Amino acid sequence: MGTIYDKIEPKIYGKIAQTLHGETPILDVGCGECRLVNFLAVKLRRKIFGVDISSANFSEARKKAELKNISHLVKYMKSDATNLHAFKEGSFGGVVNVYTLHEFKEPATVLEEVKRVLKREGKLVIVDFIKGGEAERLWGERYYTPEEIKSMLERSGFNVVGSEFLYNDVIFIHVSKK
């Protein structure tokens, strides 16, 4: 039995695809099970990279990509988000980070790396839980307030283009590289 967060995943993924529609290639930082990577490859029909500190889910994700005939569009790589050394400066038109900003021990370093690999005028989408919401009570993790997230982004050199709640405690923030 899933949570409400599982039920709103299609809405979140659709909003990400809409926001990053014209960007190429796209990088998912903290891709986990690679569901978003595969979804974006199917929806946008362009190259999508996923990086995660663990490669435990990559084998299953590859099998699913093959079944969807998108294996030529996706690449999953084990990498620490604080050091995206495999990618050159300005490699990506879009970067997405879903439910992982709060997981990073050094979010400022991650945001600096994201900024480095983004093209000029590139877009970053962050979706995360916020402090004081249902997710915090459910999982007992520490989340940031919307103001803290926006402040981190601005200090890292991003312009906040827009933000909205996709659920009571799930914020969607879209920023561009300054």
C-alpha positions as CSV (number, residue, x, y, z in Angstrom):
1,M,0.0,0.0,0.0
2,G,1.5,3.3,-1.1
3,T,1.4,6.7,0.4
4,I,-0.3,9.9,-1.0
5,Y,3.2,10.7,-2.4
6,D,3.1,7.7,-4.6
7,K,-0.3,8.8,-5.9
8,I,0.8,12.3,-6.8
9,E,4.0,11.1,-8.6
10,P,2.4,11.2,-12.1
11,K,1.4,14.8,-11.5
12,I,4.9,15.7,-10.4
13,Y,6.6,13.9,-13.2
14,G,4.3,15.6,-15.7
15,K,5.1,19.0,-14.3
16,I,8.8,18.3,-14.5
17,A,8.5,17.2,-18.2
18,Q,6.5,20.3,-19.0
19,T,9.0,22.6,-17.4
20,L,12.1,20.9,-18.9
21,H,10.4,20.2,-22.3
22,G,12.8,22.3,-24.4
23,E,16.0,21.4,-22.5
24,T,18.6,18.9,-23.6
25,P,20.2,16.8,-22.3
26,I,18.7,16.5,-18.8
27,L,20.4,15.2,-15.6
28,D,18.5,13.7,-12.6
29,V,20.7,14.1,-9.5
30,G,19.8,11.5,-6.9
31,C,17.8,9.4,-9.4
32,G,17.3,6.4,-7.0
33,E,15.1,3.8,-8.8
34,C,15.5,5.8,-12.1
35,R,11.7,6.1,-12.6
36,L,11.9,9.7,-13.5
37,V,14.8,9.2,-15.8
38,N,12.9,6.6,-17.7
39,F,9.7,8.6,-17.7
40,L,11.4,11.7,-19.1
41,A,13.0,9.6,-21.8
42,V,9.6,8.2,-22.9
43,K,7.9,11.6,-22.6
44,L,10.5,13.9,-24.1
45,R,12.3,11.5,-26.4
46,R,15.7,12.9,-25.6
47,K,18.9,11.9,-23.7
48,I,18.4,11.7,-19.9
49,F,21.2,11.0,-17.5
50,G,20.6,9.8,-13.9
51,V,23.2,9.9,-11.1
52,D,22.9,8.4,-7.7
53,I,25.3,7.5,-4.8
54,S,24.1,3.9,-5.1
55,S,23.8,1.9,-8.2
56,A,21.6,-0.8,-6.6
57,N,18.6,0.1,-8.7
58,F,20.3,0.5,-12.1
59,S,20.0,-3.1,-13.3
60,E,16.2,-3.1,-12.9
61,A,16.0,0.4,-14.4
62,R,17.9,-0.8,-17.5
63,K,15.5,-3.8,-17.9
64,K,12.6,-1.4,-17.8
65,A,14.2,0.9,-20.3
66,E,14.8,-1.9,-22.7
67,L,11.1,-2.9,-22.4
68,K,10.1,0.7,-23.2
69,N,12.6,0.9,-26.1
70,I,14.4,3.8,-24.5
71,S,17.7,2.2,-23.5
72,H,19.5,4.3,-26.2
73,L,18.2,7.5,-24.5
74,V,19.1,6.8,-20.8
75,K,22.3,6.5,-18.9
76,Y,22.6,5.7,-15.2
77,M,25.8,6.5,-13.3
78,K,27.0,6.0,-9.8
79,S,28.2,9.4,-8.6
80,D,28.3,11.6,-5.5
81,A,26.2,14.7,-6.1
82,T,29.0,16.9,-4.6
83,N,31.4,15.9,-7.3
84,L,29.8,15.4,-10.8
85,H,33.3,15.0,-12.2
86,A,32.0,12.8,-15.1
87,F,30.4,15.9,-16.7
88,K,32.0,18.9,-18.2
89,E,31.0,22.5,-17.4
90,G,27.8,23.5,-19.2
91,S,26.8,19.9,-20.2
92,F,23.1,20.0,-19.4
93,G,20.2,22.1,-20.4
94,G,18.2,20.9,-17.5
95,V,18.8,19.4,-14.1
96,V,16.2,17.9,-11.8
97,N,16.3,16.9,-8.1
98,V,13.3,15.1,-6.6
99,Y,13.0,14.4,-2.9
100,T,16.7,14.5,-2.3
101,L,17.8,18.0,-1.5
102,H,17.2,17.4,2.2
103,E,19.3,14.2,2.0
104,F,22.5,15.9,1.0
105,K,25.0,16.6,3.8
106,E,26.4,19.5,1.8
107,P,23.5,20.9,-0.2
108,A,25.5,24.1,-1.1
109,T,28.2,22.0,-2.7
110,V,25.7,20.0,-4.6
111,L,24.1,23.2,-5.9
112,E,27.5,24.5,-7.0
113,E,28.1,21.3,-8.9
114,V,24.7,21.6,-10.5
115,K,25.3,25.1,-11.5
116,R,28.7,24.1,-13.0
117,V,27.2,21.4,-15.2
118,L,24.2,23.5,-16.3
119,K,24.4,25.4,-19.6
120,R,24.1,29.2,-19.5
121,E,20.4,29.9,-19.0
122,G,19.9,26.3,-18.0
123,K,16.9,25.2,-15.8
124,L,16.9,23.5,-12.5
125,V,13.8,21.9,-11.0
126,I,13.7,21.0,-7.3
127,V,10.9,19.0,-5.8
128,D,11.1,18.3,-2.1
129,F,9.1,18.0,1.1
130,I,9.0,21.0,3.4
131,K,9.5,21.4,7.1
132,G,6.5,20.7,9.3
133,G,4.5,18.6,6.8
134,E,3.1,15.1,6.7
135,A,6.3,13.6,5.2
136,E,8.3,14.9,8.2
137,R,5.9,13.1,10.6
138,L,5.8,10.0,8.4
139,W,9.6,9.5,8.0
140,G,11.1,11.6,10.8
141,E,13.6,13.3,8.4
142,R,14.7,17.0,8.5
143,Y,13.3,19.1,5.7
144,Y,13.8,22.8,4.8
145,T,11.3,25.6,4.8
146,P,10.5,27.0,1.3
147,E,12.4,30.2,2.4
148,E,15.5,28.1,3.3
149,I,15.4,26.4,-0.1
150,K,15.0,29.6,-2.0
151,S,17.8,31.2,0.0
152,M,20.2,28.3,-0.7
153,L,19.4,28.6,-4.4
154,E,20.0,32.3,-4.5
155,R,23.3,32.0,-2.6
156,S,24.4,29.4,-5.1
157,G,23.8,31.7,-8.0
158,F,20.3,30.8,-9.3
159,N,17.3,33.0,-10.1
160,V,14.1,31.6,-8.6
161,V,11.6,31.7,-11.6
162,G,8.7,30.2,-9.8
163,S,7.5,28.0,-7.0
164,E,4.3,26.3,-6.1
165,F,2.9,23.5,-3.9
166,L,2.0,20.3,-5.8
167,Y,0.6,18.9,-2.5
168,N,0.3,20.3,1.1
169,D,4.0,19.7,1.8
170,V,5.6,19.1,-1.6
171,I,7.1,22.2,-3.2
172,F,8.1,22.5,-6.8
173,I,10.8,25.2,-7.4
174,H,11.9,26.2,-10.9
175,V,15.1,28.2,-11.2
176,S,17.5,29.4,-13.9
177,K,21.3,29.8,-13.8
178,K,22.3,33.4,-13.4
